[in-house]
Amino acid sequence: MIIAISGKPGSGKSTVAKELAKRLGIKHYSTGDFMRKLAAERGMSLIELSKIAEKDFSIDDAIDSWLRKLAKQENDFVVDSRLAFYFIPDAVKIYLDVNLNIAAKRIFSGPVRETETKKIGNVETLKEELKQRMESERKRYMKYYG
């Protein structure tokens, strides 16, 4: 069984996906981790990578290819990804929503992104970054996927 967990930044996609994978005894994958890796390889933040991706389809193409490859190679896993539902249509789909204030607080205090949030400085700045990131992603998704 493939389970695709989608949602806004800070909604708990990774937390829920990891716990679900653990309880089911299957692998967990994260598009966010994949994107952070791409950003780190380029020496930039996630928001910087997202802005570049608005004009450079190769970034989204790399993510899309990775998702398609996962679905072809494995039958049982949980993936947290905004668009996995699109590329893995037979997956069980779960969407998590969150208030922007709560999302910013969760991300800012979360251990997973500690080094990323230290660059930002405070929760209010992070909220603005999240707004920019969501708008950037919305533009890209509409442009590339309709």
Buried (B, 14 or more C-beta within 10 A) or exposed (E): EBBBBBBBBBBBBBBBBBEBBEEBEBEBBBBBEBBBEBBBEEEBBBBEBBBBBBEEEEBBEBBBEBBEEBBEEEEEBBBBBBBBBBBBEEBEBBEBEBEBEEBBBBBBEBEBBEEBBEEBEEBEBBBEBBEEBBEBBEBBBEEBEE
